[in-house]
Amino acid sequence: MPKLLDLKFPAGCKTLPEGFWSAVDVWIKKPHVVNKRLCGVRETESEDVGREALELLLLDQPELSEDVCSFLSSEASPAQTHEEDKPWSSSVRTIIPKVNCYGTKLQKELVLKDFTRQQVSFLPFEEDSDGQVTLKRGNIHQIQLISPDCEEWALELHVLTPDAWFSDGVAYPRLSWLSTDLLPKLLRWATECKSSEFRSTLSLLPVEKYSVMYQQLKEKYKAMVKVWPEVTDPEKFVYEDVAIATYLLVLWAEEREEKGLTGRQSFVDLGCGNGLLVHILTKEGHPGKGIDVRKRKIWDMYGPRTLLEEKAITPSESCLFPGTDWLIGNHSDELTPWIPVIAARSSHCCRYFVLPCCFFDFYGKYQRRQCKKSQYKEYIDFISEVSQVSGFNTEEDCLRIPSTKRVCLVGKSRNYQLPDEAEAEQRRAHYVKSRQTASGITVQRSDVGHDGESCHENRDNDRTPGSSWGAGFQPRDRVEMVRNCASLPRDFVDGVVLRVANVLLGMTEDDGSGWNRGGSLSVSEVAGLLEQETLRRLKKECGGLQTLLKNNHQVFRVEGGRVYVRDWRDRKASRANTKRTPVAPGALKTRPCWFYDHHPQRCPLQAEHCAFAHGPEDLRPSTRPLKKIKQDAF
């Protein structure tokens, strides 16, 4: 059995062998976390499926049977071992690439786990539309956990015929990639052996349908990145909303198929922000609208078919949507806990989707109740509790979006029947009131009676239009406060930057290269250089002094709580804080070079290599004015 590589675990590793199988399961069930060209897999787990697949693969190729069975070792008589104590298991996984490059052929793998020998074997094969299979003999491989001296552990990669290995970089990665990328990750995962607090991504959807839909929408709406008028990162926000729209469209398509619906579901996006999600869902045929307290610049670009409404949303009888199928809360902040309640009170058939971000309770910031969970997990559990009490069978899933807050909650059905609506409303009202009391809010007017029971049966009297069951709820201000130091006067900021930089440069001479890189100070030491009035002014801004220093990344590098003068000759240092926001070609030479103007030895880079202007003659006007586009362009 040819062995290509072995990696040794750290001495004293306590997570094995269980950690090995946890790591293997990540690779089997979620290969896309390593192989970025895959969307995922569809897995069929069954000993019978594994046995049938193995027999089918070897049926027409008897000359391979001996070699393959010898390679697999324990698979010579799987039926016997299975009946004894299940020392092995099998499954078949269908590989789903992000972009289909295989036509109608399916790329599959028979996965065989041998728990006795601590090894997992992969037998790749292709299946055409007629069900004919072809074994990829050259790509049969095996990953094994060994412990030769019962003290040190190692991972080994074995390949049946390494000289015949086939790679296309997608379903069949390079053999060197398995050695240099996959195996080290398996070793790390096995060492950490962490179980996630949340479900796997896209656990409620067929991954293959999601993959096809996402690629279609990404291609269709990618032009939005070039004309994005907001100050937010277009790459992140456009593709994130494309992914969320993909999720909802597939979810709703599955619902139509399951319930036999013919019309497309309607929706209202509460706290719609930039409105792109509303725009995409509308363009894809779903009637709906978005509501937000503040209009965004980009709204005017969508055209009249995308319905966006500028209005403060306050939980009340006037904020119900009885004719709407789905309510959406995409990073809806203070509205997040209210959305299941509003959906439940809108109608018995109203459903909801929320993607929680910031931690809000009904009447203010969410207060932690336990420390055994992460804050994020605790908040997700809180919203799930709200959903259950509101009457929903609540499902949790994890999206594939460029965000750390990726867990969504879905309420597709109720946990009570329509005749029990009055009793369900009573539970909702009591729960909301309990959160209100815990927050110290005085109820001015509510649909909750003095005895703590709901006045649902008196809805016509007590729930008049405008009646608020969320007395004490504070919607966000219509005008967004800018408090990230961006609104500070330029001369004030320049004065702080010059003072701090001069102190740093005065701490040391040049490093032998003829250019003074200066010393370093902690942020608290930098604060000691400034007047009290300056510090008081900075404290009013989010992030204060540290934010001001990071905003001026041309001059400073802030790492580990310490402040350095940035040396643009050092590629690592120069890219540390600018990796997420690289300088666009149109922004080159549109700002003066601070070092050219203020450093004793001027800029360490030649003018042609510096992104900033060396003197007035090098300065050019910005080319960033927004392009106008036709309203129906998208």
C-alpha positions in Angstrom: 0.0 0.0 0.0 1.9 3.1 -1.2 2.2 5.7 1.6 2.6 9.3 0.4 2.8 11.3 3.6 2.5 11.0 7.3 2.0 13.9 9.8 2.7 13.5 13.5 0.4 14.9 16.1 1.8 17.0 19.0 3.0 15.0 21.9 0.4 14.4 24.6 -2.6 15.0 22.3 -5.7 14.1 24.3 -8.4 14.3 21.6 -7.5 11.1 19.8 -8.9 8.9 18.4 -12.3 10.7 18.7 -10.9 13.9 17.3 -9.8 12.0 14.2 -13.3 10.9 13.4 -14.7 14.4 14.1 -12.2 15.8 11.6 -13.0 13.2 9.0 -16.7 14.0 9.3 -16.0 17.6 8.5 -14.2 16.6 5.3 -16.9 14.1 4.4 -19.9 16.2 5.1 -18.5 19.8 4.5 -15.7 19.5 1.9 -16.4 23.1 0.8 -14.7 24.5 3.9 -11.4 23.3 2.5 -12.1 22.9 -1.3 -13.4 26.4 -2.2 -14.5 25.1 -5.7 -17.2 23.0 -4.1 -20.6 24.0 -2.9 -21.0 20.9 -0.8 -22.2 17.3 -1.0 -25.4 15.3 -0.9 -24.7 12.3 1.4 -26.5 9.0 1.6 -25.5 7.1 4.7 -26.3 3.4 4.8 -24.3 0.2 5.2 -26.5 -1.3 2.5 -25.9 1.6 0.2 -22.2 1.2 0.7 -22.2 -2.5 0.1 -24.3 -2.1 -3.1 -22.1 0.7 -4.4 -19.0 -1.4 -3.8 -20.5 -4.4 -5.6 -21.7 -2.3 -8.5 -18.3 -0.6 -8.9 -16.5 -4.0 -9.0 -19.1 -5.9 -11.0 -17.8 -5.1 -14.5 -14.2 -4.9 -13.4 -13.4 -8.2 -11.7 -9.7 -7.7 -12.3 -9.8 -4.8 -9.9 -11.6 -6.6 -7.1 -8.5 -8.2 -5.6 -6.5 -5.0 -5.6 -9.2 -2.9 -4.2 -10.3 -5.3 -1.5 -6.7 -5.8 -0.5 -6.4 -2.0 -0.2 -9.5 -1.7 1.9 -8.4 -4.6 4.1 -11.5 -5.0 6.2 -14.0 -4.9 3.4 -13.5 -8.5 2.3 -16.5 -9.6 4.5 -18.4 -6.5 5.6 -21.6 -8.3 6.3 -20.0 -10.4 9.0 -18.4 -7.6 10.8 -21.5 -5.4 10.5 -23.6 -8.0 12.3 -21.1 -8.3 15.2 -20.3 -4.8 16.6 -20.5 -2.3 13.6 -16.7 -1.8 13.3 -17.3 0.0 10.0 -19.8 2.2 8.2 -20.3 3.4 4.7 -22.0 6.2 2.7 -22.1 7.6 -0.8 -21.6 11.3 -1.3 -22.4 13.2 -4.4 -20.0 16.1 -5.1 -21.7 19.4 -5.9 -19.3 21.9 -7.5 -19.9 25.6 -7.4 -19.9 25.7 -11.2 -21.1 22.6 -13.0 -18.3 21.5 -15.3 -19.5 17.9 -15.7 -22.7 18.2 -17.6 -25.2 15.4 -16.7 -22.5 13.2 -15.1 -22.5 13.0 -11.3 -19.2 12.8 -9.4 -19.6 10.5 -6.4 -17.5 8.8 -3.8 -18.1 5.7 -1.8 -16.8 6.5 1.7 -15.9 3.5 3.9 -15.0 4.0 7.6 -13.1 1.3 9.3 -13.2 2.0 13.1 -11.1 -1.0 14.0 -8.1 0.1 11.8 -8.9 3.8 12.4 -9.0 4.5 8.6 -11.4 6.0 6.1 -11.3 5.0 2.4 -12.5 7.0 -0.6 -13.5 5.3 -3.9 -14.4 8.0 -6.5 -16.7 7.1 -9.4 -18.8 8.8 -12.1 -22.4 8.0 -12.8 -24.1 9.0 -16.0 -27.7 9.8 -16.7 -28.4 6.1 -17.5 -27.1 5.0 -14.1 -23.9 3.5 -15.6 -20.9 3.9 -13.2 -17.2 4.1 -13.8 -14.7 3.7 -11.0 -11.9 6.2 -10.9 -9.3 3.6 -9.9 -6.4 6.0 -10.0 -8.0 8.2 -7.3 -8.8 5.6 -4.7 -7.1 6.7 -1.5 -7.2 6.3 2.2 -6.5 8.4 5.4 -5.4 6.5 8.4 -4.7 7.3 12.1 -1.8 5.3 13.4 -0.1 4.9 16.8 3.0 2.8 16.3 4.2 3.0 19.9 0.8 3.6 21.5 2.0 7.0 22.7 2.6 9.2 19.6 -0.1 9.5 16.9 0.2 10.3 13.2 -1.9 10.7 10.1 -1.0 8.7 7.0 -2.2 9.2 3.4 -2.3 6.1 1.2 -3.1 5.9 -2.5 -3.8 2.8 -4.5 -2.0 3.9 -7.7 -0.4 7.3 -7.2 1.1 7.3 -10.8 -2.5 7.1 -12.2 -3.9 10.0 -10.1 -6.3 12.2 -12.1 -6.9 15.9 -11.1 -9.2 18.5 -12.5 -9.0 20.8 -9.5 -12.7 20.5 -8.6 -14.1 17.2 -7.7 -10.7 15.6 -8.1 -8.1 17.8 -6.4 -4.3 17.5 -6.9 -2.6 14.8 -5.0 -0.2 17.4 -3.7 -3.2 19.4 -2.4 -4.3 16.4 -0.3 -0.8 16.3 1.3 -0.1 20.0 1.8 -3.7 21.4 2.4 -6.1 18.7 3.5 -4.0 16.6 5.8 -2.6 19.5 7.9 -6.2 20.8 8.3 -7.4 17.3 9.4 -4.6 17.2 11.9 -5.5 20.6 13.3 -9.2 19.8 13.5 -8.5 16.5 15.2 -6.4 18.3 17.7 -8.9 21.0 18.5 -11.9 18.6 18.3 -14.4 21.4 18.7 -18.1 20.8 18.2 -20.0 23.6 16.7 -22.8 25.3 18.6 -24.8 25.6 15.4 -26.0 23.4 12.6 -24.2 22.8 9.4 -24.7 25.4 6.6 -27.7 25.0 4.3 -29.1 22.1 6.4 -32.7 22.9 5.5 -32.1 23.2 1.7 -31.0 20.9 -1.2 -27.4 22.1 -1.6 -27.3 21.4 -5.4 -30.4 23.7 -6.0 -28.8 26.4 -3.9 -25.5 26.1 -5.8 -27.2 26.5 -9.2 -29.4 29.4 -8.1 -26.5 31.3 -6.4 -24.3 31.1 -9.5 -27.2 32.4 -11.6 -28.0 35.3 -9.3 -24.4 36.2 -8.7 -23.9 36.6 -12.5 -27.1 38.5 -12.9 -26.5 41.1 -10.1 -22.7 41.4 -10.0 -22.9 44.7 -11.9 -24.2 46.2 -8.6 -20.7 46.1 -7.2 -19.5 48.6 -9.8 -22.2 51.2 -9.1 -22.6 50.8 -5.3 -23.2 54.4 -4.0 -23.1 53.6 -0.2 -20.0 53.9 1.9 -20.2 50.2 2.8 -18.1 47.6 1.1 -19.9 46.6 -2.1 -18.2 43.2 -2.5 -19.5 42.1 0.9 -23.0 43.6 0.8 -23.9 42.7 -2.7 -22.8 39.1 -2.6 -24.1 38.7 1.0 -27.6 39.8 -0.2 -27.3 37.6 -3.3 -26.7 34.6 -1.0 -29.6 35.5 1.4 -31.9 36.0 -1.6 -30.7 32.6 -3.0 -31.6 31.0 0.3 -35.1 32.5 0.4 -35.8 31.7 -3.2 -34.8 28.0 -2.8 -36.7 27.8 0.5 -39.8 29.3 -1.0 -39.5 27.0 -4.1 -39.3 24.0 -1.8 -42.4 25.2 0.1 -44.4 25.7 -3.1 -43.5 22.2 -4.2 -44.3 20.7 -0.8 -47.7 22.5 -0.4 -48.7 22.5 -4.1 -48.7 26.3 -4.3 -48.9 27.9 -7.7 -48.4 31.6 -6.9 -45.1 33.0 -5.6 -45.0 34.0 -2.0 -45.3 37.6 -1.0 -43.0 39.3 1.6 -42.2 42.4 3.6 -38.6 43.1 4.6 -38.7 45.0 8.0 -35.6 47.1 8.4 -34.6 46.6 4.8 -31.5 48.9 4.9 -30.0 49.3 1.4 -33.0 47.4 -0.1 -31.0 45.2 -2.3 -32.6 42.0 -0.9 -36.0 43.5 -1.7 -34.9 44.4 -5.2 -33.6 40.9 -6.0 -36.6 39.1 -4.6 -38.9 41.4 -6.5 -37.0 41.0 -9.8 -37.2 37.2 -9.3 -41.0 37.4 -9.3 -42.0 37.7 -5.6 -44.4 40.5 -4.8 -43.3 42.5 -1.7 -41.8 45.6 -0.3 -39.2 46.8 2.2 -39.6 49.3 5.1 -36.8 51.2 6.8 -36.7 54.2 9.0 -34.1 55.9 6.7 -33.9 56.1 3.0 -30.6 55.1 1.4 -28.9 56.6 -1.7 -29.2 53.4 -3.6 -33.0 53.2 -3.4 -33.4 55.6 -6.4 -31.3 53.3 -8.6 -33.7 50.3 -8.4 -36.6 51.8 -10.3 -40.3 52.0 -9.5 -40.9 48.2 -9.4 -38.9 47.8 -6.2 -41.2 49.1 -3.5 -39.3 50.7 -0.6 -40.9 52.7 2.1 -39.3 55.2 4.5 -41.1 54.8 7.8 -40.4 54.1 11.4 -41.7 50.6 12.4 -43.2 50.4 15.9 -44.7 47.1 17.0 -48.5 47.9 17.1 -51.8 47.0 15.5 -50.9 49.4 12.7 -47.8 47.4 11.9 -49.4 44.1 11.0 -49.4 42.4 7.6 -52.4 40.0 7.3 -52.1 39.6 3.6 -48.3 38.8 3.6 -46.9 35.3 3.4 -43.4 36.0 4.8 -41.8 38.6 7.0 -38.1 39.1 6.7 -35.7 40.4 9.3 -32.2 40.7 7.7 -29.9 42.2 10.4 -33.0 44.0 11.7 -31.4 44.9 15.0 -34.0 46.2 17.5 -36.9 44.7 15.4 -35.5 41.2 15.5 -37.3 39.8 18.6 -40.5 41.5 17.4 -40.6 39.8 14.0 -41.9 36.4 15.2 -44.5 38.2 17.3 -45.6 40.5 14.4 -45.8 37.5 12.0 -47.8 35.5 14.5 -50.3 38.3 15.1 -50.5 39.2 11.4 -52.3 36.0 10.4 -52.2 32.3 11.2 -50.5 31.6 7.8 -47.9 34.3 8.0 -44.3 32.9 8.2 -41.0 34.6 9.0 -37.2 34.5 8.4 -34.8 36.3 10.6 -31.0 36.7 10.5 -30.1 38.1 13.9 -27.0 40.4 14.2 -26.9 42.9 17.0 -28.3 41.8 20.4 -31.6 43.4 21.2 -34.4 42.5 23.5 -38.0 43.8 23.1 -37.2 47.1 24.8 -33.5 47.7 24.6 -30.2 45.8 24.5 -30.3 42.1 25.3 -28.9 41.3 28.8 -27.0 38.0 29.1 -28.5 35.4 31.4 -25.8 32.7 31.4 -22.1 32.4 30.6 -21.9 28.7 29.6 -22.7 29.6 26.0 -21.2 32.2 23.7 -23.1 35.5 23.7 -24.1 34.8 20.1 -25.5 31.3 20.8 -27.4 32.6 23.8 -29.0 35.3 21.7 -30.0 32.9 19.0 -31.5 30.7 21.7 -33.4 33.7 23.0 -34.9 34.5 19.6 -35.8 30.8 19.2 -37.6 31.0 22.5 -39.5 34.1 21.4 -40.4 32.2 18.2 -41.6 29.1 20.1 -43.7 31.2 22.5 -45.1 33.1 19.6 -46.4 29.8 18.2 -43.9 28.7 15.6 -42.2 25.4 14.9 -38.8 27.0 14.8 -36.0 25.8 12.6 -32.4 26.9 12.7 -29.9 27.0 9.8 -26.5 28.5 8.9 -26.1 30.6 5.8 -23.1 30.9 3.5 -22.4 34.6 3.7 -19.2 36.7 4.4 -20.3 37.4 7.9 -19.6 36.1 11.4 -23.4 36.3 12.1 -24.7 33.6 9.8 -27.3 31.8 11.8 -30.9 32.3 10.7 -34.2 31.2 12.2 -37.2 30.1 10.2 -40.8 29.9 11.2 -42.7 28.0 8.5 -45.5 26.4 10.5 -47.4 26.9 13.8 -47.3 24.7 16.8 -51.0 25.1 17.5 -54.2 24.9 15.4 -56.2 28.0 14.3 -59.1 27.3 16.8 -56.5 27.7 19.6 -55.6 31.2 18.5 -56.9 33.0 21.6 -54.9 30.7 23.9 -51.8 31.2 21.8 -52.3 35.0 21.9 -52.5 34.9 25.6 -49.1 33.1 25.8 -47.6 35.7 23.5 -49.0 38.6 25.4 -47.9 37.2 28.8 -44.3 36.6 27.5 -44.0 40.1 26.0 -45.2 41.6 29.2 -42.7 39.6 31.2 -39.9 40.9 29.1 -41.3 44.4 29.5 -41.4 44.1 33.2 -37.8 42.7 33.3 -36.7 45.8 31.3 -38.3 48.2 33.8 -40.6 49.7 31.2 -43.9 51.3 32.4 -46.8 50.2 30.3 -48.8 53.2 29.1 -51.2 51.3 26.9 -51.2 47.7 26.0 -53.3 44.8 24.9 -52.4 43.1 28.1 -55.1 43.4 30.8 -54.6 44.2 34.4 -54.9 40.6 35.3 -52.1 39.7 33.0 -54.3 38.1 30.4 -54.6 39.0 26.8 -57.5 41.1 25.5 -57.4 39.2 22.2 -61.1 38.7 22.4 -61.7 42.5 22.6 -59.4 43.2 19.7 -61.8 45.5 18.0 -61.9 47.7 21.1 -58.4 47.5 22.5 -56.4 47.0 19.3 -57.4 50.1 17.5 -55.2 51.3 14.6 -52.1 52.8 16.2 -52.5 50.9 19.4 -49.0 49.9 20.6 -48.3 46.6 22.3 -44.7 47.6 22.3 -45.0 50.6 24.7 -41.4 51.5 25.6 -39.9 50.2 22.3 -37.4 52.7 20.8 -37.0 52.7 17.1 -33.7 54.0 15.8 -33.4 57.6 14.9 -34.2 58.7 11.4 -30.9 60.5 11.0 -27.9 58.2 11.6 -25.3 59.6 13.9 -21.8 59.4 12.5 -19.5 58.8 15.5 -16.5 56.9 14.1 -14.2 60.0 14.0 -15.1 60.6 10.4 -17.0 63.8 11.2 -14.2 65.4 13.2 -12.6 68.5 11.6 -9.7 67.7 9.4 -7.4 70.2 11.1 -8.2 68.6 14.5 -7.3 65.1 13.2 -4.2 66.3 11.4 -3.0 67.9 14.6 -3.4 64.7 16.6 -1.7 62.7 13.9 1.3 65.0 13.6 1.8 65.2 17.4 1.7 61.4 17.9 3.9 60.7 14.8 6.5 63.2 15.9 6.8 61.6 19.3 7.2 58.1 17.7 9.8 59.4 15.3 11.7 61.1 18.1 12.1 57.8 20.0 14.8 56.4 17.6 17.1 57.2 14.8 17.1 55.5 11.4 17.5 51.7 11.2 20.6 51.8 9.1 18.6 52.1 5.9 18.7 55.9 6.0 15.0 56.1 7.0 13.7 56.6 10.6 11.0 54.0 11.4 10.4 55.5 14.9 9.5 53.6 18.1 6.2 52.3 19.5 3.8 53.3 22.2 0.8 51.6 23.8 -2.6 53.3 23.0 -2.8 54.4 26.7 0.7 56.0 26.4 -0.4 57.8 23.3 -3.4 59.1 25.2 -1.0 60.5 27.8 0.5 62.8 25.0 -2.8 64.6 24.4 -4.7 67.3 26.2 -7.7 66.5 28.3 -10.0 68.5 26.0 -8.8 66.5 23.0 -9.4 63.2 24.9 -12.9 64.3 25.9 -13.7 65.1 22.3 -12.4 61.7 21.1 -14.4 59.9 23.8 -17.6 61.1 22.2 -16.7 59.1 19.1 -17.1 55.3 18.7 -13.7 53.8 19.3 -12.1 57.1 20.4 -8.4 57.5 20.0 -7.7 54.0 18.7 -10.3 54.5 15.9 -8.7 57.8 14.9 -5.3 56.2 14.7 -6.6 53.2 12.7 -8.5 55.6 10.3 -5.1 57.2 9.5 -3.6 53.9 8.4 -1.4 55.8 5.9 0.7 57.0 8.9 0.1 54.4 11.7 0.0 50.7 12.2 -1.9 49.6 15.3 -1.2 46.0 16.4 -1.7 44.3 19.7 -2.6 47.6 21.4 0.6 49.3 20.3 1.0 52.1 17.8 3.8 52.2 15.2 4.8 54.4 12.3 3.9 52.5 9.1 6.8 51.6 6.9 5.4 51.1 3.4 8.6 49.2 2.3 7.4 46.4 4.5 4.8 44.6 2.5 3.3 42.7 5.5 3.1 45.9 7.6 1.8 48.0 4.7 -1.0 45.5 4.0 -1.9 44.6 7.6 -4.7 47.1 8.0 -5.6 47.6 4.3 -6.2 44.0 3.2 -10.0 44.5 3.4 -10.1 47.9 1.8 -7.4 47.9 -0.9 -6.8 51.2 -2.7 -8.8 51.2 -5.9 -6.9 52.2 -9.1 -9.1 55.3 -9.4 -8.0 56.5 -5.9 -4.2 56.4 -6.6 -2.4 59.8 -6.2 -5.7 61.5 -5.1 -4.3 62.3 -1.6 -1.0 63.8 -0.5 1.6 61.5 1.0 2.0 62.3 4.7 5.5 61.1 4.8 6.6 63.2 1.8 5.2 66.3 3.5 6.2 65.6 7.2 8.8 62.9 7.7 12.4 64.1 8.2 13.6 61.7 5.4 10.4 62.0 3.4 8.7 59.0 1.9 10.7 55.7 1.8 9.2 54.9 -1.6 9.9 56.4 -4.9 7.0 58.5 -6.3 6.1 55.9 -8.9 5.7 53.2 -6.3 3.7 55.3 -3.7 -0.1 55.3 -3.8 -0.1 58.9 -2.6 1.0 62.1 -4.2 4.6 63.4 -3.8 3.9 67.1 -4.1 1.1 69.2 -5.8 2.3 68.3 -9.3 1.8 64.6 -8.5 -1.7 65.1 -7.2 -4.6 64.3 -9.5 -8.4 64.6 -9.1 -10.4 61.7 -7.8 -12.1 59.5 -10.4 -14.7 58.2 -7.9 -17.8 60.2 -8.8 -20.7 57.8 -9.1 -21.9 56.6 -12.5 -25.5 57.2 -13.3 -27.3 54.1 -14.6 -30.7 53.5 -16.1 -33.4 52.6 -13.6 -34.2 49.4 -15.4 -30.6 48.2 -15.7 -31.2 45.5 -13.2 
